[in-house]
Amino acid sequence: MEFFDSLICELSDLISEYQKANYPCSEKNQWTDVGYSQVILQRDTAFELDGVGFNLVTSSDVEDGIVVVGDELCSITADRKFARVCLVQLEDSDNEQDCYKTIKKVDYVKYHFFPEGYMIRTTSRSHKESVRVAKSALKKGISFEKAGNLLISKYKENPKVKAVKVIFVTASGADYKKLEAMAQKSGSIAETLNHIMNNVKFDCDTCNLKPVCDEVEGMKELHFKNASMGV
Ligand code: SF4
């Protein structure tokens, strides 16, 4: 599964110039999961983070861990832009239908992630993600490191997930426009995969997804293979 690998390289270039904190993955250092969607009122909110959240899936090696590009939660005092990107390494497989199903399942992990005092608002149709952080959670010591460890444990409930790196970006000078463009592009690749895996019709001349297939290596071959198998 290499369709998202060029975006992983782009992301690596984008954050290379910033100071980062790297944390190893640790089950013992997870923030509490309340198990349900919380409502944090404005008066109880320390600040809001607003930006994008998306996954980049690969079968190449990923090292488990959390990376914070910019400030940790304890150093943030006012609303700001942010991004969350998860690099997710899946078990290597020749079965594209299986891989595709796993990618979809991995995409739903964000709806089962309920860190205490960390209210996430996101939609299935976009990569927008905003987070309200409660004053009480900050007092208790919430951090990206701990919330990231919790998120990794959620991904790893799926045995096909081998490793996860969670990258939180809060640096004030980061290129959030580019991060949004990357989120959109990952969404277009996922949409094209969806079309390929569910549509036997192989007609590039009339297909509105052609720009994605022209750019991402292997897409056309995958559709051709699926179409010839009559999937
Ligand atoms: S391979 Fe052709 S028909 Fe299939 S999704 Fe891409 S552009 Fe469309």
Boltz pocket constraint, residues with backbone or C-beta under 6 A from the ligand:
constraints:
  - pocket:
      binder: B
      contacts: [[A, 192], [A, 195], [A, 196], [A, 201], [A, 202], [A, 203], [A, 204], [A, 205], [A, 207], [A, 208], [A, 209], [A, 210], [A, 211], [A, 213], [A, 219], [A, 220], [A, 221], [A, 223], [A, 224]]
      max_distance: 6.0
